[in-house]
């Protein structure tokens, strides 16, 4: 069965069933990339360590939003 056949059948489903089908299809595309997760974990740890060692300047929320870029 080809893509067009599947689409034709899916379009005959009730709206709720079509919604669930779309959700499942989207979930199947959203696979975590372990390499990217590892890179972000390392970056987060660097930032926390920099903060703890006083090497990272912080800005409070009010100053951040009041700053003119």
C-alpha positions as CSV (number, residue, x, y, z in Angstrom):
1,X,0.0,0.0,0.0
2,X,1.4,3.3,-1.0
3,X,1.5,6.7,0.7
4,X,-1.4,8.0,-1.4
5,X,-3.6,5.0,-0.5
6,X,-2.8,5.5,3.2
7,X,-3.6,9.2,3.0
8,X,-6.9,8.5,1.2
9,X,-7.9,6.0,3.9
10,X,-6.8,8.4,6.7
11,X,-8.9,11.2,5.3
12,X,-12.0,9.0,5.8
13,X,-11.3,8.6,9.5
14,X,-13.2,10.6,12.2
15,X,-11.5,13.9,13.1
16,X,-10.4,12.5,16.5
17,X,-8.8,9.4,14.9
18,X,-7.0,11.6,12.3
19,X,-5.7,13.8,15.2
20,X,-4.4,10.7,17.0
21,X,-2.8,9.4,13.8
22,X,-1.0,12.7,13.2
23,X,0.2,12.8,16.8
24,X,1.7,9.3,16.5
25,X,3.3,10.2,13.2
26,X,4.9,13.3,14.7
27,X,6.1,11.4,17.7
28,X,7.8,8.9,15.5
29,X,9.9,11.8,14.0
30,X,10.8,13.3,17.3
31,X,13.6,10.9,18.4
32,X,16.2,12.2,20.8
33,X,19.7,12.6,19.4
34,X,22.1,11.3,22.1
35,X,25.0,13.2,20.7
36,X,23.2,16.5,20.9
37,X,21.9,15.7,24.4
38,X,25.5,15.0,25.5
39,X,26.8,18.2,24.0
40,X,24.0,20.2,25.8
41,X,24.7,18.4,29.1
42,X,28.4,19.3,28.8
43,X,27.6,22.9,28.0
44,X,25.1,23.1,30.9
45,X,27.8,21.7,33.3
46,X,30.4,24.2,32.0
47,X,28.0,27.1,32.7
48,X,27.1,25.9,36.2
49,X,30.8,25.4,37.0
50,X,31.6,28.9,35.7
51,X,28.8,30.4,37.8
52,X,30.0,28.5,40.9
53,X,33.6,29.6,40.3
54,X,32.6,33.3,39.9
55,X,33.6,33.3,36.2
56,X,30.1,33.9,34.9
57,X,28.4,37.2,35.2
58,X,24.7,37.0,35.8
59,X,21.9,39.5,35.1
60,X,18.7,39.7,37.0
61,X,15.4,39.5,35.0
62,X,14.5,43.1,35.5
63,X,17.8,44.4,34.2
64,X,17.7,42.0,31.3
65,X,14.3,43.2,30.1
66,X,15.1,46.9,30.8
67,X,18.4,46.7,28.8
68,X,18.2,48.5,25.4
69,X,19.9,46.5,22.7
